[in-house]
């Protein structure tokens, strides 16, 4: 009986040891991925804010109350698409993230220039947010 208890205790210790080693490995790989993505955090945040601002302006353009909004609407759509793609690549730590961010910066700046042409608060905020995203994307 004592031998059986000792055997069960030994098996239990082996299982616990294996689980803790596995969880340490899993935690390291998760934290390693997080640390890789951490380098993109400021840019991801800026792009997400830019996306939100562009969506508000795009909605304002679609309301149709103001004229000559087609170019602004198109630039906002392009900016949303580019920032979304950039965020996706940065989150996956893709080798193409930097290249996409450089392209995104150009599109964000173009959108900011167009938004500056209008006087509404949404447009001014969008221009500021687009320029901030462009700055972070250029610094990648």
MORASUL-V105594 format. One record per residue. PSI is psi in degrees with one decimal (none if undefined). Layout:
BEGIN
PSI  PSI
END
This chain:
BEGIN
-42.4  -38.4  -38.3  -43.4  -44.8  -39.2  -44.3  -41.0  -43.5  -43.7  -42.5  -43.3  -39.2  -44.5  -44.5  -39.6  -43.5  -41.1  -42.4  -36.4  -39.6  -42.6  -33.3  -40.5  -44.3  -44.3  -38.6  -43.5  -36.3  -44.4  -30.3  -42.3  -42.0  -40.0  -33.3  -42.8  -26.0  -31.8  -20.4  -5.3  -50.1  -40.4  -42.0  -46.6  -45.0  -40.7  -40.3  -38.4  -42.0  -43.7  -45.8  -45.3  -42.7  -37.0  -38.8  -43.7  -40.9  -42.5  -42.0  -40.9  -38.5  -22.7  -28.4  11.3  -25.6  148.6  166.9  39.9  -3.7  -42.0  -41.5  -44.4  -45.1  -43.9  -38.8  -43.0  -44.4  -41.2  -43.3  -47.0  -44.4  -44.2  -39.6  -43.7  -41.6  -46.5  -43.9  -44.8  -37.6  -41.8  -30.6  2.7  42.3  148.2  -19.3  0.2  -45.1  -45.0  -44.2  -39.1  -37.1  -42.9  -40.5  -39.9  -40.7  -43.2  -40.1  -42.6  -41.0  -42.3  -41.6  -42.1  -42.7  -42.3  -31.8  -18.4  -12.7  154.6  -10.7  153.6  -36.7  -38.9  -41.5  -42.1  -40.9  -42.9  -44.2  -46.1  -37.0  -41.3  -36.7  -43.4  -41.7  -43.3  -47.6  -39.9  -39.4  -27.5  6.3  none
END
